[in-house]
Amino acid sequence: MQLHIFPRKERDKKKIDSLNKEIAGFWVDEKHQTIIQEIGWDSMPVAIGRSEKSTNEVYGTSRAMIGLPDARQINEMSRQYNEATEKALKPPLNVNANYAKRVNLRPGALNRPDQKALPAGRAAIEQILTIGNIPLTQDLITRKEQNIREIFFLDKLKIFDDARATATQILELRAETFRIMGDFIYGIIDYTEQILNRTFDILFNKIYIKNADGNFELIENDLFQKEIPDLLSKNPELKINYQNPITQSQRLNESASIEKLMAGVLNLAQAQPEIIDNIDFDKLVRKSADILGIDPDIIKNPIIVKNEREQRQAQMQQQQAMEQEQMAVETASKAKQSKLI
C-alpha cells in the first residue's frame, strides 16, 4: 500500500472538508490497483529537499548523487589498499611440499629445512611476489577524497588563513564563495522553509478554523484566549526571513554597493550639493539594517519617525514665533524710548 500526495486541481474552495483541501492524498493498493482512502491537507505534509535541478529535470539531483561514483571508487580502492598493505606486511608464502615441519612466521624466526629433500636451488619457504603500487593507490584515494570535499563545498568553508590578506579581501572571498554555493544553499533554505511552513500550519490549525467564507474563527485554546493577533489573522501565510552567516555574506555585495554609491555621491556633492536630494536616507538606513541583519527593535517605525519630525518641526516653528514676537516687543520698546528722548 502506498500514499500518493499531490496538489488537488479540482476542489470546492467554499468547503473545508478533507476532500476539498488544497493538497490531496490517496492510499492506493498497488497490487489490486484500488484506491483505499482519500484524504487532504491545507499544506504539503512532507518536505522535499533537493540541491540542484536542471531545466528539464523533475526531481532534481543531490550533491550526494554527484559524489556517489567517487565514494564507491574510494570504498573499492580502500579495500584493495588494505589488502595490499596486509600482503606487504604479511606476504603469502610458497611452502615446498617436502617441508614437513611447522612454519614459524614470527619476526626473526628461523625455519631449518632438510636440504636433501629440496629441489636444487629452491628454498623450503619462498615469498610470493605481489604486483601493486601502494603509494600510488593512496595518492588516488586522496584525490578522490578531495573531489568529494569539493562536491560538498567543504573546501570553500575552510578558514582563510593568509596573514597578508586584508579584511576587505577576506569579505570579498567569503562573498564569492557563497555565490558559488548559491544553488546548494537555496536548496537547503527551500527544504527548511517547507518544514517550518508545515510546522507553523499545524500549530496555526490548533487555534483557528477557516470557515466557508474564507474568514478565520478562533478555536478555544490556551494560547490566545480572546482574539487572534492581527498579524496572524491578516497574514496567515507568513514568509520566513532567514538570517544566518551564509545569507548575510551573500548580501554583503549589496552593502558594499551602497557604501560605494554614498562615497561617490558625497564626492559629487562637494561640487553640486543639490545632488544629495536624489538619496532617500531613511530607506537607505533601513535597507542597510536589513542587509546587516540588525535587530528590528533598534530601528524606529517610520510612523514614529514621522510623528517625531512633525513634533520637532512644530516646536521649531513655535520657537521661531516666540523669538519673532520677542524681537518685535524689543523693537517697539526701543522705538518708544527713542521718542521719549
WOGI-V774309 format. One record per pair of residues at least 24 apart in sequence whose ideal C-beta (glycine too) atoms are under 6 Angstrom apart, sorted by the first residue. I is the first residue (numbers start at 0). J is the second residue. Records with the same first field share a line. If there is no record, write none. Layout:
I: J / J
//
This chain:
0: 28
1: 27 / 29
2: 26
3: 27
13: 211
15: 209
42: 197 / 200
46: 190 / 193 / 194
48: 190
49: 186
50: 183 / 186
51: 182
62: 150 / 151
65: 150
66: 147 / 150
69: 143 / 146 / 147
72: 143
73: 140 / 143
76: 136 / 140
80: 136
83: 131 / 133
86: 129
90: 126
91: 127
92: 124
93: 125 / 127
94: 124
95: 123
98: 123
152: 180
170: 251
173: 248
174: 248 / 251 / 252
177: 245 / 248 / 249
184: 245
188: 241
192: 239
195: 239
242: 292
247: 292
250: 290
253: 290
254: 290
//
